[in-house]
Structures are given as C-alpha cells and as structure tokens.
C-alpha cells in the first residue's frame, strides 16, 4: 500500500513549495553603472559624461526564476533589446551598451518579462561637456 501512496504523498509535500514559487512577488532592482565587479555594480549613477563610451545595466531580479527577461536600452527612437536568462530567484545579471558621444540627453532602461510586461525601469542622462 505504501508504494501506491508514495507519489501522492510526495506531491502533497512539494505542493506548498511549488505554490510559493509561483506566488513570489516580482521585484527588480536596477543600477546603471560603469562596470560590474564580483557581481556588484561599480560607480553607479544617474548622470554620465558624453565620453563614457559604455555603460552597464545591472539588475537583481526576484520572483522570475527559470525565465528570460529583456533589458531594453532606449534613447529617443533608438532601442536595443537584449534577452537575459534568469536561472534562480533572486538572480543578478547585467548587460552593456555602447554609448555614442553624440547621443546626449535622457536614456531609459526597461526590464520586461517574456510576455512584454514592464517590471522595472530607470532613467539616466548623458551630459554634454560645455
């Protein structure tokens, strides 16, 4: 009798963990930085000089384990979409973007789920020297 009941007991034991994982709230922390070291952003900010060359979007994502998100770098009509695999929860990841010196002004970085839902965003500015 125990052999027949084992799969059912096993499923009931795992059910709370499965439900918790599905109900975990989605949280996204975003830092725009010059670099990443030891999986942490370095020299983060909201304003960077026009000669910065490249920036990094670092994110810490909770509640989206085993999915793919997108980092969407946006400047005016220009958009660069970079898919990023999320292996666990929480999960830290980052992407980089070359920043042309002539693209000064406001930029946006969006984090979207596989189905296109925006779960986080931040803005930063590229400033032109006087």
HUZI-V404182 format. One line per field, one symbol per residue. ss: DSSP state (H for helix, E for strand, C for the rest). phi: phi as a letter, one per 30 degrees, with the letter a starting at -180 (. if undefined). burial: I if it has 24 or more other C-alpha atoms within 12 Angstrom, else O. A space follows every 10 residues. Layout:
ss = ???
phi = ???
burial = ???
This chain:
ss = CHHHHHHHHH HHHHHHHHHH HHHCCCEEEE EEECEEECCE EECCCCEEEC CCEEEEEEEE EECCCCEEEE EEEEECCEEE EEEEEECCCC EEEEEEEEEC CCCCEEEEEE EECCCCCEEE EEEEEEECCC
phi = .ddddeeddd ddddeedddd ddcdddbbcb bcbdabbhib dchdabbbdd cdiabbccbc ccjbehbbcb ccdbbhddbb cbdbdccabd bcaabbbdcd edcdjdcbbc cbdecjddca aacbbccddd
burial = OOOOOOOOOO OOOOOOOOOO OOOOOIIIII IIIIIOOOOI IOOOOIIIIO OIOOIIIIII IIIIIOOIII IIIIIOOOOO IIOIIIOOOO IIIIIIIOIO OOIOIIIIII IIIOOOOOII IIIIIIOOOO
